[in-house]
Amino acid sequence: MRHLIPSPALAALHRGKQIEQFLGKVERDGHPGLRWIALCPGPSGVTIYLSDVEDIGTDNFLDITEFPPLDPDEEAWGREIAVLPTPEKALHLAERDLAADPQRWVNQGIVCDEYQDYRKMNP
């Protein structure tokens, strides 16, 4: 099973594991791209990163985490949205404010598989 429903997603964060989610198409300043989110546990809480990237994927290059940002002034690995003290609060913010689907979290690295599925559905 690829997707982490709420309970396993929360458990992964409590174990210190990063979780991610592919959020789909986005347009930023008139430029089309892709959006994905990462929740990263650390010593000061769970950091939420939101990445808007160029869709430069090919059949042989699917690593969305390596795509360049839509905004060249941004960090290469997304914008830090917030650092929250608990995994519960981080999940709540991501789902409430950033349109993350509570049924579609994945373990770190699997967001690339989600992007590959997206490409198959949106050639």
DRENDO-1510 file (C-alpha; in Angstrom, 1 decimal, always signed):
<recs>
REC; n; res; u; v; w
REC; 1; MET; +0.0; +0.0; +0.0 .
REC; 2; ARG; +1.6; +3.3; -1.1 .
REC; 3; HIS; -0.6; +5.8; +0.7 .
REC; 4; LEU; -0.4; +6.6; +4.4 .
REC; 5; ILE; -3.8; +7.3; +5.7 .
REC; 6; PRO; -3.9; +9.6; +8.7 .
REC; 7; SER; -2.8; +7.2; +11.5 .
REC; 8; PRO; +0.3; +5.8; +9.7 .
REC; 9; ALA; +1.2; +9.3; +8.4 .
REC; 10; LEU; +1.2; +10.5; +12.0 .
REC; 11; ALA; +3.1; +7.5; +13.2 .
REC; 12; ALA; +5.8; +8.1; +10.6 .
REC; 13; LEU; +6.2; +11.7; +11.8 .
REC; 14; HIS; +6.4; +10.6; +15.4 .
REC; 15; ARG; +9.2; +8.1; +14.4 .
REC; 16; GLY; +11.1; +11.1; +12.8 .
REC; 17; LYS; +10.4; +10.1; +9.2 .
REC; 18; GLN; +9.6; +12.6; +6.5 .
REC; 19; ILE; +6.3; +12.3; +4.6 .
REC; 20; GLU; +5.4; +13.9; +1.3 .
REC; 21; GLN; +2.4; +14.5; -1.0 .
REC; 22; PHE; +2.2; +15.4; -4.7 .
REC; 23; LEU; -0.4; +18.2; -5.0 .
REC; 24; GLY; -0.7; +18.5; -8.8 .
REC; 25; LYS; -0.6; +21.4; -11.2 .
REC; 26; VAL; +0.0; +24.9; -10.1 .
REC; 27; GLU; +0.4; +28.3; -11.8 .
REC; 28; ARG; +2.6; +30.9; -10.4 .
REC; 29; ASP; +3.1; +34.3; -11.9 .
REC; 30; GLY; +1.6; +33.0; -15.1 .
REC; 31; HIS; +4.0; +30.0; -15.3 .
REC; 32; PRO; +2.6; +26.5; -15.1 .
REC; 33; GLY; +4.3; +24.0; -12.8 .
REC; 34; LEU; +3.8; +21.3; -10.2 .
REC; 35; ARG; +3.4; +21.5; -6.4 .
REC; 36; TRP; +4.4; +19.1; -3.7 .
REC; 37; ILE; +4.7; +19.3; +0.0 .
REC; 38; ALA; +7.0; +17.7; +2.6 .
REC; 39; LEU; +6.7; +17.4; +6.4 .
REC; 40; CYS; +10.1; +17.0; +8.0 .
REC; 41; PRO; +10.4; +16.2; +11.7 .
REC; 42; GLY; +13.4; +17.7; +13.5 .
REC; 43; PRO; +14.6; +18.8; +16.9 .
REC; 44; SER; +12.5; +22.0; +16.9 .
REC; 45; GLY; +9.3; +20.5; +15.5 .
REC; 46; VAL; +7.9; +19.5; +12.2 .
REC; 47; THR; +8.9; +21.8; +9.3 .
REC; 48; ILE; +6.4; +22.1; +6.4 .
REC; 49; TYR; +8.0; +22.8; +3.0 .
REC; 50; LEU; +6.0; +23.7; -0.1 .
REC; 51; SER; +7.6; +23.3; -3.5 .
REC; 52; ASP; +6.4; +24.9; -6.7 .
REC; 53; VAL; +8.6; +23.5; -9.5 .
REC; 54; GLU; +9.0; +23.5; -13.2 .
REC; 55; ASP; +7.6; +20.4; -14.9 .
REC; 56; ILE; +10.7; +19.2; -16.7 .
REC; 57; GLY; +10.0; +15.5; -16.2 .
REC; 58; THR; +10.6; +13.0; -18.9 .
REC; 59; ASP; +10.1; +9.2; -19.1 .
REC; 60; ASN; +13.6; +8.8; -17.8 .
REC; 61; PHE; +13.7; +11.8; -15.3 .
REC; 62; LEU; +10.9; +11.6; -12.7 .
REC; 63; ASP; +12.6; +12.9; -9.6 .
REC; 64; ILE; +10.3; +15.9; -8.8 .
REC; 65; THR; +12.5; +16.7; -5.8 .
REC; 66; GLU; +15.3; +17.7; -8.3 .
REC; 67; PHE; +13.1; +19.9; -10.5 .
REC; 68; PRO; +14.0; +23.6; -10.5 .
REC; 69; PRO; +11.8; +26.0; -8.6 .
REC; 70; LEU; +9.2; +28.1; -10.6 .
REC; 71; ASP; +10.6; +31.2; -8.8 .
REC; 72; PRO; +14.4; +31.4; -9.5 .
REC; 73; ASP; +14.8; +33.4; -6.3 .
REC; 74; GLU; +13.5; +30.5; -4.2 .
REC; 75; GLU; +15.6; +27.9; -2.5 .
REC; 76; ALA; +16.0; +24.8; -4.6 .
REC; 77; TRP; +14.1; +22.7; -2.1 .
REC; 78; GLY; +10.9; +24.6; -1.5 .
REC; 79; ARG; +9.7; +27.4; +0.8 .
REC; 80; GLU; +9.5; +26.8; +4.5 .
REC; 81; ILE; +5.9; +27.4; +5.4 .
REC; 82; ALA; +6.0; +26.8; +9.2 .
REC; 83; VAL; +7.7; +24.8; +12.0 .
REC; 84; LEU; +5.0; +23.4; +14.3 .
REC; 85; PRO; +5.7; +21.7; +17.7 .
REC; 86; THR; +3.8; +18.5; +17.0 .
REC; 87; PRO; +3.1; +16.2; +14.1 .
REC; 88; GLU; -0.6; +16.6; +14.7 .
REC; 89; LYS; -0.5; +20.3; +14.3 .
REC; 90; ALA; +1.7; +20.0; +11.1 .
REC; 91; LEU; -0.7; +17.6; +9.5 .
REC; 92; HIS; -3.7; +19.8; +10.4 .
REC; 93; LEU; -2.1; +22.9; +8.9 .
REC; 94; ALA; -1.0; +21.1; +5.7 .
REC; 95; GLU; -4.5; +19.7; +5.2 .
REC; 96; ARG; -6.4; +22.8; +6.2 .
REC; 97; ASP; -4.3; +25.6; +4.6 .
REC; 98; LEU; -2.3; +23.8; +1.8 .
REC; 99; ALA; -5.0; +21.5; +0.4 .
REC; 100; ALA; -3.1; +18.3; +1.3 .
REC; 101; ASP; -5.4; +15.2; +1.2 .
REC; 102; PRO; -5.3; +13.3; +4.5 .
REC; 103; GLN; -5.6; +10.0; +2.5 .
REC; 104; ARG; -2.7; +10.6; +0.1 .
REC; 105; TRP; +0.5; +11.0; +2.2 .
REC; 106; VAL; +3.5; +8.9; +1.2 .
REC; 107; ASN; +6.8; +8.1; +2.6 .
REC; 108; GLN; +9.9; +10.1; +1.6 .
REC; 109; GLY; +10.9; +9.5; -2.0 .
REC; 110; ILE; +7.5; +8.1; -3.1 .
REC; 111; VAL; +6.4; +11.5; -4.3 .
REC; 112; CYS; +8.3; +10.7; -7.5 .
REC; 113; ASP; +6.1; +7.7; -8.1 .
REC; 114; GLU; +3.0; +9.9; -7.5 .
REC; 115; TYR; +4.4; +12.3; -10.2 .
REC; 116; GLN; +5.0; +9.3; -12.5 .
REC; 117; ASP; +1.3; +8.3; -12.1 .
REC; 118; TYR; +0.3; +11.9; -12.8 .
REC; 119; ARG; +2.3; +11.9; -16.0 .
REC; 120; LYS; +0.5; +8.7; -17.2 .
REC; 121; MET; -2.9; +10.3; -16.5 .
REC; 122; ASN; -1.9; +13.7; -18.0 .
REC; 123; PRO; +0.3; +13.1; -21.0 .
</recs>
